[in-house]
Structures are given as structure tokens and as C-alpha cells.
């Protein structure tokens, strides 16, 4: 499936880890979490991690989730809209 653009951006900006297990890997979810989430930053540097993909930093419309180059921002709630 497709990964959330918001989660990609958040994990990139916080130097975090974004793990999207495949249906086959979901059976070993505890092992994935222990391997990717539990170790601190120093230990993570020593572990084999997946290579981060290119992150799309464009904004996404709040209603349609459509990626936008230009958008309108609500001045009250700061939501992004395509029109």
C-alpha cells in the first residue's frame, strides 16, 4: 500500500523511523517493533535499517489528500485546501 505523506515528512523531520511492514511481516510485528523502535539513536546507527526513500514535501489537501504545489490555508484552523 501507499505510505502516509504526513508520516514520511514527520519521520524525516524528526530523524525518526518509518516502518511499513508487508502483510507477511505483520506476523512478526513484535520483532519489527523491537528492532526498529526500541533501540536508541546510537544503537539504531549500528543496526541495518531500511534506506529512506525520497520524501515529498508538498502540501496535501485536507479534503482530497491531493498533493499540491499551491494551496489555500484556513486562517482559523491552518488546514490546507486545493481551492
C-alpha positions as a Python dict, from the first residue, in 0.01 Angstrom:
ca = {
    (1, 'X'): (0, 0, 0),
    (2, 'X'): (96, 364, -9),
    (3, 'X'): (256, 528, 290),
    (4, 'X'): (117, 841, 451),
    (5, 'X'): (292, 1153, 318),
    (6, 'X'): (243, 1317, 658),
    (7, 'X'): (417, 1029, 836),
    (8, 'X'): (703, 1035, 581),
    (9, 'X'): (753, 1406, 642),
    (10, 'X'): (726, 1372, 1021),
    (11, 'X'): (976, 1086, 1040),
    (12, 'X'): (1220, 1271, 813),
    (13, 'X'): (1199, 1599, 1008),
    (14, 'X'): (1239, 1429, 1347),
    (15, 'X'): (1509, 1183, 1233),
    (16, 'X'): (1264, 912, 1328),
    (17, 'X'): (1193, 570, 1183),
    (18, 'X'): (909, 495, 944),
    (19, 'X'): (836, 123, 918),
    (20, 'X'): (562, -10, 691),
    (21, 'X'): (552, -388, 731),
    (22, 'X'): (420, -601, 447),
    (23, 'X'): (133, -845, 518),
    (24, 'X'): (389, -1127, 553),
    (25, 'X'): (592, -927, 805),
    (26, 'X'): (288, -842, 1019),
    (27, 'X'): (311, -1187, 1181),
    (28, 'X'): (645, -1083, 1329),
    (29, 'X'): (528, -735, 1427),
    (30, 'X'): (675, -759, 1777),
    (31, 'X'): (1019, -834, 1634),
    (32, 'X'): (991, -542, 1389),
    (33, 'X'): (895, -302, 1669),
    (34, 'X'): (1173, -426, 1899),
    (35, 'X'): (1429, -394, 1618),
    (36, 'X'): (1323, -55, 1479),
    (37, 'X'): (1159, 136, 1764),
    (38, 'X'): (1307, 18, 2094),
    (39, 'X'): (1679, 94, 2035),
    (40, 'X'): (1804, 447, 2099),
    (41, 'X'): (1967, 656, 1825),
    (42, 'X'): (2320, 531, 1894),
    (43, 'X'): (2210, 167, 1869),
    (44, 'X'): (1996, 234, 1559),
    (45, 'X'): (2307, 360, 1382),
    (46, 'X'): (2463, 15, 1426),
    (47, 'X'): (2156, -178, 1310),
    (48, 'X'): (2073, -240, 945),
    (49, 'X'): (1787, -1, 872),
    (50, 'X'): (1588, 38, 554),
    (51, 'X'): (1711, 313, 324),
    (52, 'X'): (1483, 620, 345),
    (53, 'X'): (1303, 700, 23),
    (54, 'X'): (1264, 1046, -125),
    (55, 'X'): (1019, 1245, 84),
    (56, 'X'): (759, 1459, -92),
    (57, 'X'): (741, 1790, 97),
    (58, 'X'): (446, 1930, -96),
    (59, 'X'): (131, 2005, 99),
    (60, 'X'): (-172, 1778, 75),
    (61, 'X'): (-532, 1898, 57),
    (62, 'X'): (-721, 1832, 382),
    (63, 'X'): (-1034, 1712, 197),
    (64, 'X'): (-896, 1519, -100),
    (65, 'X'): (-540, 1429, 11),
    (66, 'X'): (-430, 1555, -333),
    (67, 'X'): (-68, 1674, -346),
    (68, 'X'): (-50, 2048, -417),
    (69, 'X'): (210, 2291, -543),
    (70, 'X'): (-4, 2590, -441),
    (71, 'X'): (-287, 2591, -191),
    (72, 'X'): (-513, 2797, 32),
    (73, 'X'): (-467, 2788, 410),
    (74, 'X'): (-755, 2842, 650),
    (75, 'X'): (-659, 3128, 882),
    (76, 'X'): (-857, 2976, 1170),
    (77, 'X'): (-752, 2608, 1174),
    (78, 'X'): (-449, 2618, 936),
    (79, 'X'): (-593, 2337, 721),
    (80, 'X'): (-474, 2327, 361),
    (81, 'X'): (-727, 2326, 75),
    (82, 'X'): (-690, 2295, -301),
    (83, 'X'): (-948, 2569, -377),
}
